[in-house]
Amino acid sequence: MALLDVSGFSSFSGFGKHRQAQLVDRPNHYSFGAKSQEFAVPVGVDPSTFLKSCNCEDGVSIDMNHGTTTLAFKFRHGVIVAVDSRASAGSYIASKEANKVIEINPYLLGTMSGSAADCQYWERLLAKECRLYKLRNKQRISVSAASKLLSNMMLGYRGMGLSMGSMICGWDKKGPGLYYVDDNGTRLSGRMFSTGCGNSYAYGVVDSGYNEDMTVEEAYELGRRGIAHATHRDAYSGGVVNLYHMKEDGWIKVCKEDVSELIHRYRKGMF
Amino acid sequence: MLHPSLGKILLSCLERDLERIQFLDGFRGAAVPVLWNFMYQSDDHLPYSLPSISVQSAIPLYISPSVPLPFPLGHGTTTLGFVFQGGVIAAADSRSSCAGLVACPESQKIIPVHSHLVSTTSGTSADCALWKRILARELRLYQLRNRRRLSTGGAAKLLSHMLHPFKGTELSMDAGTQSKGTDGKKTGSVSETGPRLYYVCSDGLRLQGELFSVGSGSPYAYSILDGNIHWGLSVDEAVSVAREAVYRATHRDAYSGNNVDLYHVTAKGWRRRKREDLKEEYYREKERERKRVEERRREIENKKQTK
């Protein structure tokens, strides 16, 4: 229309055409992404090119390492989730009792590894989405759907420098569920996962002690051992072991034990 | 004291060996001529001691530019060694990989250096094989000259000093030398007894310790070793822990696999266990688990029936 052209107003072209980043002024952020799918990007700087400049050898190099150890495994009586509690910023230990498990609802748990800010924000967002799903559909969200929501959030910001390695554990109609979700958008279902830079140490221990029909006590001990040995050898893991057990009627927090005491117990008799 | 004429005969034998080694090394352009200067000193009248690595000329020496590596080399292996009351155990996998290709599924990563000294290797196979041969020769010379075996610490020190001129070039090697020390035949010097384990790396690092694991599969092995190793292990227990650790590492690490080699070093020397294919271990474990699940099921059924 003539008036539209003269005023220079260009309507939102939508899908198919080159998407433009628009500065939209809105009264609040609560309805962000509710009506149409939106992605928020910081003003001015393009995150992916900024990060590429940070990762090259000459100049500043920001290493995004997942500095932690978390592990989870499925067995006959549910899912065991064990995490350490050290939050590090480079070589500084920012917190020795960080909480790396988010209790999404009484039957869903999410672990965090990688950048603490990213994990906390996105998993809280996931918790909100799960709650909304329950209110809208009058039934609990399945573990598979919850992990898919999270992985789609990650895919939306792929290449922009998010750093998150998380495990979504729960018990739904299909039984115990365990999914690994990554900042690349990887989503894997499995029997046992371990994330973070101490994961290789945990894998060795849990692999050798695992069998499908362990008793509950044996499973607790295996989870504790995995984290304890990983914190013993990995510099970026430490603090306490937070152990959760996901059962059919919800999760329970089993224990919170200091890693140094555990290691002394296990290595009694060492020279 | 070695008779001068005998000394010359030995030297001429070594010259021939050196020519062969120089040929092998030519491909990498390593600075072989630099190191071997000291060997040709003809001052027979001086008592032979450990060969000195000091370079004599003031002019900058010929160090040929090292050939750049075609791809970044990781130490794709799992080797481990630990000390306990029954001696020293050395275990390693047997896979040699070249980027994504398994170049040799049956390589030897543990090389016996002499009757009481065993060395594990990690890094480029060529470098490791060459330097172990050189080390073996140096130790034999020492033994002939001084009528006693060089201690493990001395051997480790010798190796790390030999590698020092190559620091900064792309030599890649990690070694764990270990031996159960001999006693007796010394001439009054401090005798070293007992098992010893050293970790030597091409950066020049040399550490003494009681438990080491090297390579890309080492984190997986470390956690198992940490929990189960202590001084009072019996030989059978130690062997089974070492095998389990290598097995777990090969299970998770792509660059380790195939077979596991085990050497047990005692005061009488080293003994090699028969090479075991880890594929058998994997199937045995699966079989065990299957049996356990079946037994469990039977128990549950019996309980239901009795109720």
Interface residues (C-beta under 8 A of the other chain):
Chain A: S200 Y201 A202 Y203 G204 V205 D207 S208 N211 E212 D213 R225 G226 H229 A230 H232 R233 Y266 R267 G269 M270 F271
Chain B: E210 P219 Y220 A221 Y222 S223 I224 D226 G227 I229 H230 W231 G232 E244 A245 R248 A249 H251 R252 E289 R292 V293 R296
